[in-house]
Amino acid sequence: MAREAAESRPQAHPSVVSKVVAMLEAFRPASKELSLNQLAGRSGLAISTAYRHATELVELGILETGERGGYRIGLRLWEIASLAERGLSLREVAQPFMLDLYEATHENVHLAVLDGYEALYVEKTTGRQSAPIKSREARRLPLHATGVGKTLLAYAPEEFVMEVIERGLESYTPRTIVTPANLLRALAEVRRLGHAWNIEELTPGTVAVAAPVRDQDGQVVAALSIAGRSTRIDVVKLAPAVMTAALGISRRYASEKQHRP
């Protein structure tokens, strides 16, 4: 009876805010400009609704019209996003250490945080001598198939780890960890060693080594990594450098948090 009553209740309609968020989440690194039809389809909205909201978002600068006549993220949204304290404070503290790490290795240096069920890159230091790899700021990557992701996952609550596993461990290469038992063993190894490796688990030919960044309470708030081509990087030799830089960021970040009014 209770189930029948629950099913008979009218379903709550999505709010305007949730519709706008769905539209913004339709954009991806590989889909920076979307047509009206694409925007409506990906957000699950009627074309008329998507058009009405998109028009207002363009007027506000949250979206802007693209070169092909579609829509893309506007500068106003980037300005608002830059105020996010977690990413900004970490970036400010980490940048000098990341630059030093880059100068010592000339490889791609990343800083990532946990966001939802993914690792989100909030800072990247690279140069002309770095091997080109598929990474950029504001890029989201899977937790189980990346060095930063496994670092963040290794120190996350057990129930969160199980949620990630229950959502499925997608295979990206033959080396991707796709079984729960293997992932749990890998995370235990990360905690034992104090760093994580990614050996061609997301992209063939690409490797990485990552270490945790902690706050004043010892909680892991980010992961620092060096990533590049497997023919250029020795993750075993670079692990101490990454761990030292992550420790430096942790100490500076903890000090900044303690002295912040």
Backbone as CSV, one residue per row, in Angstrom:
resi,resn,N_x,N_y,N_z,CA_x,CA_y,CA_z,C_x,C_y,C_z
1,MET,0.828,-1.197,0.000,0.000,0.000,0.000,0.868,1.255,0.000
2,ALA,1.926,1.206,0.855,2.801,2.384,0.938,3.490,2.623,-0.392
3,ARG,3.903,1.524,-1.029,4.580,1.663,-2.314,3.639,2.238,-3.351
4,GLU,2.356,1.751,-3.345,1.389,2.254,-4.314,1.110,3.729,-4.078
5,ALA,1.056,4.117,-2.794,0.810,5.523,-2.483,1.952,6.385,-2.957
6,ALA,3.198,5.875,-2.745,4.364,6.649,-3.167,4.387,6.814,-4.670
7,GLU,4.023,5.743,-5.385,4.050,5.809,-6.843,2.957,6.718,-7.381
8,SER,1.866,6.895,-6.588,0.753,7.711,-7.056,0.990,9.200,-6.833
9,ARG,2.004,9.523,-5.989,2.263,10.940,-5.743,2.832,11.586,-6.991
10,PRO,2.498,12.833,-7.246,3.071,13.519,-8.400,4.564,13.712,-8.232
11,GLN,5.336,13.494,-9.293,6.778,13.650,-9.260,7.148,15.127,-9.289
12,ALA,8.135,15.480,-8.478,8.584,16.875,-8.436,9.204,17.254,-9.770
13,HIS,8.853,18.447,-10.263,9.406,18.908,-11.525,10.772,19.548,-11.283
14,PRO,11.687,19.389,-12.231,13.006,19.996,-12.072,12.881,21.508,-11.920
15,SER,13.665,22.070,-11.017,13.644,23.509,-10.818,14.409,24.200,-11.945
16,VAL,14.261,25.512,-12.023,14.997,26.277,-13.027,16.492,26.112,-12.816
17,VAL,16.908,26.128,-11.550,18.338,25.988,-11.243,18.867,24.651,-11.742
18,SER,18.131,23.568,-11.475,18.600,22.246,-11.901,18.641,22.145,-13.423
19,LYS,17.734,22.810,-14.107,17.754,22.809,-15.567,18.989,23.540,-16.100
20,VAL,19.305,24.676,-15.480,20.476,25.445,-15.905,21.749,24.658,-15.637
21,VAL,21.831,24.013,-14.474,23.002,23.202,-14.146,23.159,22.057,-15.146
22,ALA,22.053,21.419,-15.510,22.090,20.341,-16.503,22.627,20.850,-17.836
23,MET,22.266,22.062,-18.207,22.762,22.644,-19.444,24.265,22.897,-19.373
24,LEU,24.718,23.432,-18.251,26.146,23.713,-18.105,26.969,22.425,-18.070
25,GLU,26.405,21.373,-17.444,27.114,20.096,-17.371,27.143,19.375,-18.712
26,ALA,26.390,19.852,-19.687,26.399,19.231,-21.014,27.718,19.478,-21.741
27,PHE,28.435,20.535,-21.340,29.709,20.845,-21.989,30.810,19.944,-21.458
28,ARG,31.718,19.557,-22.340,32.840,18.700,-21.994,34.092,19.228,-22.694
29,PRO,35.305,18.790,-22.250,36.524,19.240,-22.923,36.512,18.985,-24.425
30,ALA,35.888,17.868,-24.839,35.828,17.549,-26.266,34.596,18.148,-26.938
31,SER,33.731,18.793,-26.162,32.502,19.395,-26.700,32.348,20.792,-26.118
32,LYS,33.230,21.678,-26.516,33.235,23.027,-25.949,32.176,23.926,-26.579
33,GLU,31.690,23.561,-27.756,30.613,24.313,-28.386,29.498,23.349,-28.774
34,LEU,28.284,23.665,-28.361,27.140,22.799,-28.620,26.053,23.558,-29.350
35,SER,25.412,22.889,-30.294,24.257,23.476,-30.961,23.076,23.455,-30.000
36,LEU,22.014,24.146,-30.346,20.823,24.151,-29.495,20.272,22.745,-29.345
37,ASN,20.234,21.992,-30.431,19.727,20.617,-30.370,20.591,19.755,-29.449
38,GLN,21.920,19.907,-29.542,22.816,19.144,-28.681,22.637,19.536,-27.220
39,LEU,22.504,20.829,-26.974,22.348,21.322,-25.616,21.051,20.803,-25.002
40,ALA,19.995,20.814,-25.789,18.713,20.307,-25.306,18.773,18.798,-25.073
41,GLY,19.368,18.082,-26.021,19.435,16.629,-25.908,20.255,16.169,-24.721
42,ARG,21.412,16.779,-24.518,22.291,16.359,-23.421,21.754,16.739,-22.062
43,SER,20.990,17.816,-21.989,20.448,18.258,-20.707,19.065,17.687,-20.435
44,GLY,18.495,17.007,-21.422,17.173,16.407,-21.246,16.037,17.407,-21.237
45,LEU,16.248,18.558,-21.884,15.228,19.606,-21.903,14.590,19.725,-23.282
46,ALA,13.390,20.260,-23.293,12.751,20.572,-24.572,13.545,21.690,-25.250
47,ILE,13.533,21.702,-26.574,14.305,22.702,-27.306,13.863,24.118,-26.939
48,SER,12.555,24.312,-26.786,12.059,25.646,-26.435,12.565,26.081,-25.060
49,THR,12.607,25.146,-24.109,13.102,25.461,-22.767,14.589,25.756,-22.797
50,ALA,15.340,24.919,-23.515,16.782,25.125,-23.620,17.086,26.462,-24.290
51,TYR,16.316,26.801,-25.314,16.534,28.075,-26.008,16.262,29.260,-25.084
52,ARG,15.195,29.174,-24.312,14.841,30.269,-23.406,15.930,30.489,-22.355
53,HIS,16.394,29.400,-21.751,17.428,29.533,-20.726,18.767,29.941,-21.345
54,ALA,19.087,29.386,-22.503,20.364,29.718,-23.151,20.411,31.194,-23.517
55,THR,19.302,31.724,-23.993,19.246,33.140,-24.369,19.524,34.030,-23.158
56,GLU,18.928,33.684,-22.032,19.148,34.479,-20.819,20.578,34.327,-20.315
57,LEU,21.132,33.121,-20.407,22.506,32.891,-19.960,23.503,33.655,-20.820
58,VAL,23.210,33.789,-22.108,24.066,34.588,-22.993,24.022,36.057,-22.576
59,GLU,22.844,36.538,-22.260,22.699,37.930,-21.826,23.469,38.194,-20.539
60,LEU,23.580,37.175,-19.683,24.283,37.318,-18.413,25.781,37.053,-18.531
61,GLY,26.216,36.575,-19.688,27.626,36.280,-19.881,28.047,34.907,-19.405
62,ILE,27.083,34.099,-18.918,27.396,32.742,-18.469,27.690,31.848,-19.673
63,LEU,26.942,32.042,-20.745,27.215,31.397,-22.023,27.503,32.480,-23.055
64,GLU,28.091,32.082,-24.150,28.288,32.997,-25.266,28.115,32.224,-26.560
65,THR,27.809,32.935,-27.636,27.633,32.264,-28.928,28.993,31.959,-29.520
66,GLY,29.101,30.755,-30.075,30.371,30.314,-30.629,30.541,30.687,-32.090
67,GLU,31.691,30.351,-32.621,32.019,30.686,-34.008,31.137,29.939,-34.995
68,ARG,30.643,28.771,-34.583,29.808,27.964,-35.485,28.320,28.201,-35.234
69,GLY,27.990,29.212,-34.425,26.593,29.518,-34.172,25.980,28.797,-33.002
70,GLY,26.777,27.956,-32.311,26.270,27.252,-31.148,26.535,28.034,-29.867
71,TYR,26.595,27.319,-28.771,26.822,27.942,-27.471,28.094,27.380,-26.852
72,ARG,28.775,28.205,-26.070,29.941,27.765,-25.325,29.985,28.517,-23.997
73,ILE,30.805,28.025,-23.074,30.915,28.637,-21.754,31.462,30.055,-21.887
74,GLY,30.813,30.998,-21.179,31.239,32.391,-21.251,32.261,32.748,-20.191
75,LEU,32.914,33.881,-20.386,33.958,34.320,-19.465,33.414,34.613,-18.073
76,ARG,32.168,35.053,-17.991,31.589,35.369,-16.694,31.564,34.147,-15.785
77,LEU,31.299,32.973,-16.354,31.275,31.758,-15.555,32.673,31.424,-15.049
78,TRP,33.690,31.629,-15.885,35.070,31.395,-15.456,35.455,32.343,-14.336
79,GLU,34.994,33.581,-14.407,35.291,34.554,-13.353,34.687,34.108,-12.024
80,ILE,33.462,33.627,-12.081,32.796,33.166,-10.860,33.490,31.916,-10.321
81,ALA,33.826,30.977,-11.214,34.468,29.725,-10.790,35.826,29.980,-10.159
82,SER,36.517,31.041,-10.579,37.849,31.330,-10.039,37.796,31.733,-8.572
83,LEU,36.595,32.026,-8.050,36.451,32.415,-6.658,36.350,31.211,-5.722
84,ALA,36.286,29.991,-6.287,36.190,28.793,-5.454,37.427,28.703,-4.572
85,GLU,37.243,28.805,-3.245,38.381,28.930,-2.331,39.271,27.705,-2.335
86,ARG,38.680,26.499,-2.410,39.503,25.303,-2.321,40.518,25.257,-3.447
87,GLY,40.033,25.430,-4.696,40.949,25.382,-5.817,41.925,26.534,-5.817
88,LEU,41.461,27.741,-5.493,42.307,28.920,-5.559,43.415,28.858,-4.529
89,SER,43.086,28.568,-3.283,44.101,28.555,-2.241,45.129,27.465,-2.497
90,LEU,44.695,26.308,-2.932,45.625,25.234,-3.259,46.519,25.629,-4.432
91,ARG,45.937,26.239,-5.416,46.716,26.642,-6.587,47.764,27.667,-6.213
92,GLU,47.384,28.651,-5.422,48.326,29.696,-5.016,49.508,29.102,-4.259
93,VAL,49.223,28.185,-3.349,50.277,27.573,-2.552,51.126,26.629,-3.400
94,ALA,50.478,25.881,-4.287,51.168,24.827,-5.027,52.012,25.329,-6.192
95,GLN,51.646,26.444,-6.779,52.308,26.893,-7.997,53.832,26.961,-7.913
96,PRO,54.425,27.565,-6.867,55.891,27.607,-6.815,56.530,26.221,-6.760
97,PHE,55.928,25.315,-6.002,56.450,23.953,-5.901,56.314,23.210,-7.232
98,MET,55.191,23.434,-7.908,54.981,22.793,-9.200,55.970,23.305,-10.233
99,LEU,56.258,24.599,-10.172,57.227,25.170,-11.101,58.617,24.597,-10.857
100,ASP,58.990,24.473,-9.582,60.285,23.873,-9.256,60.363,22.434,-9.747
101,LEU,59.259,21.699,-9.574,59.230,20.301,-10.015,59.347,20.219,-11.530
102,TYR,58.685,21.143,-12.218,58.802,21.162,-13.680,60.232,21.490,-14.116
103,GLU,60.846,22.487,-13.480,62.208,22.883,-13.860,63.191,21.741,-13.641
104,ALA,62.916,20.906,-12.651,63.816,19.788,-12.361,63.606,18.604,-13.293
105,THR,62.409,18.487,-13.875,62.089,17.306,-14.683,61.699,17.621,-16.125
106,HIS,61.189,18.842,-16.358,60.654,19.243,-17.669,59.538,18.317,-18.138
107,GLU,58.769,17.831,-17.164,57.614,16.992,-17.469,56.338,17.678,-16.978
108,ASN,55.186,17.142,-17.357,53.896,17.696,-16.969,53.661,17.505,-15.467
109,VAL,53.326,18.596,-14.787,53.053,18.546,-13.353,51.593,18.937,-13.132
110,HIS,50.859,18.102,-12.397,49.429,18.324,-12.195,49.074,18.417,-10.715
111,LEU,48.046,19.200,-10.434,47.444,19.236,-9.105,45.968,18.923,-9.288
112,ALA,45.471,17.932,-8.565,44.082,17.500,-8.719,43.393,17.390,-7.371
113,VAL,42.098,17.598,-7.362,41.286,17.439,-6.159,40.148,16.467,-6.455
114,LEU,39.564,15.954,-5.402,38.416,15.060,-5.540,37.168,15.894,-5.740
115,ASP,36.429,15.599,-6.807,35.187,16.320,-7.078,34.157,15.304,-7.551
116,GLY,33.206,15.012,-6.682,32.248,13.961,-7.022,32.951,12.613,-7.047
117,TYR,32.786,11.897,-8.144,33.424,10.598,-8.300,34.580,10.663,-9.304
118,GLU,35.181,11.835,-9.438,36.256,12.022,-10.394,37.379,12.854,-9.796
119,ALA,38.528,12.799,-10.451,39.646,13.672,-10.098,39.576,14.885,-11.013
120,LEU,39.637,16.067,-10.421,39.534,17.300,-11.185,40.868,18.026,-11.140
121,TYR,41.468,18.245,-12.317,42.712,19.009,-12.375,42.415,20.489,-12.146
122,VAL,43.068,21.079,-11.152,42.874,22.500,-10.875,44.099,23.324,-11.242
123,GLU,45.216,22.666,-11.533,46.417,23.389,-11.936,47.323,22.473,-12.732
124,LYS,48.021,23.051,-13.700,48.955,22.288,-14.510,50.146,23.167,-14.845
125,THR,51.350,22.616,-14.710,52.566,23.310,-15.104,53.264,22.472,-16.158
126,THR,53.530,23.068,-17.306,54.140,22.343,-18.401,54.956,23.309,-19.241
127,GLY,55.606,22.802,-20.264,56.421,23.644,-21.126,56.694,22.972,-22.449
128,ARG,57.493,23.617,-23.273,57.754,23.082,-24.611,58.518,21.769,-24.571
129,GLN,59.260,21.531,-23.497,60.028,20.296,-23.410,59.212,19.138,-22.858
130,SER,58.022,19.440,-22.336,57.172,18.382,-21.795,56.558,17.562,-22.917
131,ALA,56.421,16.266,-22.678,55.764,15.406,-23.656,54.279,15.732,-23.688
132,PRO,53.707,15.934,-24.878,52.272,16.254,-24.940,51.421,15.072,-24.490
133,ILE,50.538,15.318,-23.535,49.605,14.299,-23.075,48.234,14.933,-22.952
134,LYS,47.218,14.090,-22.797,45.842,14.572,-22.732,45.513,15.013,-21.312
135,SER,45.851,16.253,-20.995,45.528,16.802,-19.682,45.416,18.300,-19.801
136,ARG,44.581,18.880,-18.970,44.420,20.329,-18.930,43.714,20.686,-17.641
137,GLU,43.794,21.976,-17.268,43.066,22.412,-16.093,41.570,22.216,-16.342
138,ALA,40.845,21.960,-15.257,39.398,21.749,-15.305,39.032,20.492,-16.087
139,ARG,39.961,19.555,-16.205,39.666,18.281,-16.848,39.377,17.238,-15.775
140,ARG,38.363,16.448,-15.990,37.979,15.404,-15.044,38.435,14.039,-15.554
141,LEU,39.013,13.260,-14.668,39.512,11.952,-15.041,39.086,10.913,-14.008
142,PRO,39.001,9.648,-14.401,38.531,8.604,-13.485,39.508,8.372,-12.338
143,LEU,38.972,8.034,-11.196,39.798,7.838,-10.011,40.634,6.567,-10.086
144,HIS,40.064,5.490,-10.613,40.746,4.202,-10.552,41.824,4.015,-11.609
145,ALA,41.901,4.937,-12.590,42.818,4.735,-13.719,43.879,5.820,-13.839
146,THR,44.047,6.631,-12.800,45.039,7.706,-12.830,45.828,7.718,-11.525
147,GLY,47.041,8.270,-11.587,47.856,8.368,-10.389,47.230,9.272,-9.348
148,VAL,46.777,10.458,-9.773,46.134,11.377,-8.819,44.843,10.780,-8.295
149,GLY,44.114,10.087,-9.157,42.846,9.501,-8.743,43.029,8.428,-7.692
150,LYS,43.998,7.537,-7.898,44.243,6.484,-6.921,44.773,7.052,-5.605
151,THR,45.538,8.149,-5.701,46.013,8.798,-4.482,44.839,9.337,-3.679
152,LEU,43.945,10.046,-4.341,42.769,10.598,-3.657,41.869,9.492,-3.126
153,LEU,41.714,8.433,-3.894,40.843,7.332,-3.500,41.430,6.543,-2.329
154,ALA,42.757,6.434,-2.282,43.411,5.642,-1.233,43.147,6.198,0.152
155,TYR,42.949,7.505,0.245,42.754,8.138,1.548,41.310,8.579,1.763
156,ALA,40.422,8.157,0.900,39.008,8.486,1.032,38.338,7.492,1.986
157,PRO,37.173,7.834,2.539,36.451,6.902,3.409,36.124,5.594,2.684
158,GLU,36.095,4.512,3.428,35.859,3.191,2.849,34.528,3.130,2.106
159,GLU,33.498,3.767,2.669,32.189,3.708,2.011,32.218,4.423,0.661
160,PHE,33.029,5.479,0.549,33.145,6.170,-0.734,33.854,5.288,-1.755
161,VAL,34.883,4.595,-1.317,35.607,3.682,-2.212,34.656,2.619,-2.749
162,MET,33.808,2.094,-1.886,32.862,1.068,-2.318,31.839,1.651,-3.292
163,GLU,31.453,2.907,-3.087,30.540,3.550,-4.039,31.182,3.650,-5.414
164,VAL,32.466,4.014,-5.454,33.189,4.109,-6.731,33.214,2.744,-7.412
165,ILE,33.486,1.715,-6.638,33.536,0.360,-7.192,32.166,-0.060,-7.712
166,GLU,31.114,0.233,-6.958,29.760,-0.146,-7.365,29.319,0.567,-8.637
167,ARG,29.875,1.750,-8.890,29.541,2.480,-10.107,30.195,1.865,-11.343
168,GLY,31.138,0.961,-11.119,31.793,0.271,-12.218,33.176,0.828,-12.501
169,LEU,34.123,-0.069,-12.762,35.497,0.309,-13.060,35.723,0.129,-14.559
170,GLU,35.594,1.228,-15.279,35.686,1.173,-16.735,37.106,0.869,-17.186
171,SER,37.216,0.076,-18.242,38.522,-0.277,-18.795,38.894,0.694,-19.908
172,TYR,40.093,1.271,-19.805,40.571,2.214,-20.814,41.715,1.626,-21.640
173,THR,42.511,0.787,-21.017,43.601,0.092,-21.699,43.685,-1.309,-21.096
174,PRO,44.488,-2.200,-21.663,44.644,-3.531,-21.064,45.219,-3.492,-19.647
175,ARG,45.823,-2.382,-19.260,46.437,-2.264,-17.938,45.510,-1.665,-16.887
176,THR,44.328,-1.195,-17.285,43.412,-0.579,-16.331,42.959,-1.581,-15.276
177,ILE,42.943,-1.156,-14.028,42.435,-2.006,-12.946,40.910,-2.026,-13.020
178,VAL,40.332,-3.187,-13.202,38.885,-3.282,-13.386,38.208,-4.213,-12.384
179,THR,38.972,-4.852,-11.517,38.374,-5.726,-10.509,38.508,-5.085,-9.129
180,PRO,37.464,-5.173,-8.303,37.496,-4.560,-6.978,38.674,-5.017,-6.121
181,ALA,38.961,-6.316,-6.125,40.040,-6.848,-5.291,41.384,-6.229,-5.673
182,ASN,41.640,-6.128,-6.973,42.907,-5.547,-7.434,42.999,-4.061,-7.082
183,LEU,41.874,-3.368,-7.185,41.891,-1.947,-6.850,42.149,-1.753,-5.360
184,LEU,41.503,-2.537,-4.525,41.708,-2.412,-3.082,43.155,-2.715,-2.704
185,ARG,43.768,-3.689,-3.377,45.178,-3.987,-3.124,46.061,-2.825,-3.566
186,ALA,45.714,-2.226,-4.696,46.490,-1.090,-5.200,46.394,0.101,-4.249
187,LEU,45.214,0.343,-3.698,45.034,1.466,-2.779,45.790,1.230,-1.475
188,ALA,45.821,-0.018,-1.027,46.590,-0.347,0.179,48.077,-0.104,-0.070
189,GLU,48.538,-0.395,-1.259,49.942,-0.167,-1.629,50.253,1.325,-1.674
190,VAL,49.296,2.125,-2.132,49.474,3.579,-2.146,49.677,4.086,-0.721
191,ARG,48.859,3.625,0.186,48.993,4.054,1.585,50.310,3.579,2.194
192,ARG,50.775,2.398,1.791,52.032,1.870,2.338,53.234,2.648,1.823
193,LEU,53.224,2.967,0.528,54.364,3.640,-0.092,54.316,5.158,0.046
194,GLY,53.086,5.694,0.157,52.942,7.143,0.210,52.859,7.796,-1.151
195,HIS,52.726,6.999,-2.197,52.548,7.537,-3.543,51.863,6.490,-4.417
196,ALA,51.362,6.946,-5.576,50.648,6.059,-6.501,51.288,6.126,-7.876
197,TRP,51.167,5.039,-8.611,51.649,4.988,-9.992,50.485,4.796,-10.943
198,ASN,50.657,5.257,-12.143,49.739,4.981,-13.247,50.611,4.556,-14.419
199,ILE,50.600,3.284,-14.706,51.437,2.741,-15.780,50.548,2.399,-16.965
200,GLU,50.333,3.361,-17.850,49.530,3.158,-19.074,48.138,2.621,-18.750
201,GLU,47.551,3.066,-17.664,46.230,2.581,-17.259,45.090,3.397,-17.863
202,LEU,45.384,4.628,-18.237,44.369,5.470,-18.865,44.630,5.658,-20.350
203,THR,45.896,5.867,-20.687,46.294,6.085,-22.070,47.549,5.289,-22.377
204,PRO,47.577,4.520,-23.454,48.794,3.776,-23.804,49.984,4.720,-23.981
205,GLY,51.113,4.329,-23.415,52.324,5.113,-23.568,52.491,6.228,-22.561
206,THR,51.498,6.420,-21.672,51.556,7.508,-20.683,51.632,6.930,-19.280
207,VAL,52.531,7.484,-18.467,52.696,7.038,-17.082,52.688,8.255,-16.161
208,ALA,52.502,8.003,-14.878,52.481,9.099,-13.902,52.814,8.559,-12.520
209,VAL,53.287,9.455,-11.667,53.492,9.139,-10.258,52.916,10.305,-9.462
210,ALA,52.161,9.989,-8.408,51.439,11.010,-7.656,51.599,10.803,-6.157
211,ALA,51.456,11.907,-5.409,51.564,11.860,-3.950,50.498,12.762,-3.340
212,PRO,50.085,12.476,-2.094,49.012,13.245,-1.467,49.461,14.591,-0.914
213,VAL,48.559,15.553,-0.965,48.720,16.858,-0.330,47.728,16.924,0.823
214,ARG,48.207,17.300,2.009,47.358,17.271,3.204,47.127,18.678,3.762
215,ASP,46.044,18.823,4.539,45.767,20.089,5.197,46.317,20.068,6.620
216,GLN,45.976,21.071,7.421,46.515,21.191,8.774,46.052,20.082,9.704
217,ASP,44.975,19.381,9.336,44.480,18.265,10.139,44.991,16.914,9.644
218,GLY,45.842,16.946,8.629,46.378,15.704,8.082,45.477,15.033,7.066
219,GLN,44.380,15.688,6.708,43.459,15.121,5.729,43.973,15.381,4.307
220,VAL,43.846,14.394,3.441,44.279,14.550,2.059,43.275,15.422,1.313
221,VAL,43.744,16.529,0.767,42.866,17.480,0.078,43.183,17.579,-1.414
222,ALA,44.307,17.000,-1.830,44.681,17.075,-3.243,45.755,16.035,-3.532
223,ALA,46.078,15.908,-4.801,47.152,15.008,-5.215,48.030,15.723,-6.233
224,LEU,49.325,15.564,-6.088,50.306,16.167,-6.992,50.925,15.064,-7.829
225,SER,51.130,15.315,-9.120,51.696,14.261,-9.961,52.623,14.806,-11.033
226,ILE,53.491,13.930,-11.508,54.266,14.145,-12.726,53.777,13.110,-13.727
227,ALA,53.493,13.543,-14.946,52.980,12.623,-15.965,53.682,12.880,-17.290
228,GLY,53.847,11.821,-18.066,54.486,11.958,-19.374,54.581,10.626,-20.080
229,ARG,55.394,10.587,-21.096,55.549,9.361,-21.891,56.357,8.319,-21.136
230,SER,55.980,7.067,-21.308,56.665,5.972,-20.624,58.113,5.838,-21.069
231,THR,58.437,6.334,-22.253,59.806,6.260,-22.753,60.707,7.316,-22.121
232,ARG,60.101,8.284,-21.419,60.867,9.384,-20.835,60.875,9.385,-19.315
233,ILE,59.858,8.821,-18.717,59.692,8.920,-17.268,59.971,7.594,-16.571
234,ASP,60.759,7.660,-15.507,60.975,6.530,-14.612,60.233,6.859,-13.319
235,VAL,59.066,6.261,-13.135,58.230,6.627,-11.991,58.886,6.289,-10.659
236,VAL,59.728,5.263,-10.645,60.408,4.889,-9.402,61.397,5.975,-8.995
237,LYS,62.149,6.488,-9.946,63.135,7.526,-9.640,62.487,8.877,-9.318
238,LEU,61.340,9.151,-9.928,60.696,10.442,-9.720,59.802,10.476,-8.481
239,ALA,59.459,9.325,-7.935,58.562,9.285,-6.777,59.062,10.123,-5.604
240,PRO,60.340,10.041,-5.214,60.803,10.866,-4.087,60.647,12.363,-4.334
241,ALA,60.884,12.811,-5.561,60.750,14.232,-5.884,59.303,14.684,-5.762
242,VAL,58.365,13.862,-6.227,56.948,14.205,-6.145,56.497,14.222,-4.685
243,MET,56.943,13.248,-3.909,56.564,13.182,-2.503,57.122,14.377,-1.726
244,THR,58.349,14.783,-2.047,58.952,15.933,-1.369,58.198,17.214,-1.699
245,ALA,57.850,17.391,-2.980,57.098,18.581,-3.380,55.714,18.589,-2.744
246,ALA,55.053,17.438,-2.692,53.723,17.348,-2.075,53.802,17.663,-0.588
247,LEU,54.876,17.223,0.057,55.059,17.527,1.482,55.260,19.021,1.688
248,GLY,56.032,19.658,0.785,56.230,21.096,0.874,54.932,21.860,0.714
249,ILE,54.114,21.441,-0.242,52.802,22.080,-0.439,51.943,21.888,0.798
250,SER,51.961,20.687,1.356,51.148,20.386,2.543,51.519,21.297,3.706
251,ARG,52.801,21.448,3.945,53.248,22.277,5.065,52.864,23.736,4.850
252,ARG,53.068,24.221,3.628,52.738,25.617,3.339,51.228,25.838,3.401
253,TYR,50.478,24.898,2.873,49.018,25.011,2.871,48.479,24.991,4.289
254,ALA,49.012,24.085,5.123,48.574,24.000,6.515,48.885,25.295,7.252
255,SER,50.056,25.854,6.994,50.435,27.113,7.642,49.518,28.254,7.220
256,GLU,49.204,28.309,5.921,48.317,29.359,5.420,46.930,29.242,6.042
257,LYS,46.427,28.037,6.187,45.100,27.825,6.752,45.065,28.205,8.228
258,GLN,46.149,27.907,8.945,46.190,28.189,10.363,46.254,29.679,10.650
259,HIS,46.905,30.431,9.756,47.094,31.858,9.986,46.061,32.721,9.262
260,ARG,45.159,32.067,8.542,44.139,32.818,7.816,43.055,33.273,8.793
261,PRO,42.693,34.569,8.767,41.679,35.064,9.701,40.300,34.495,9.404
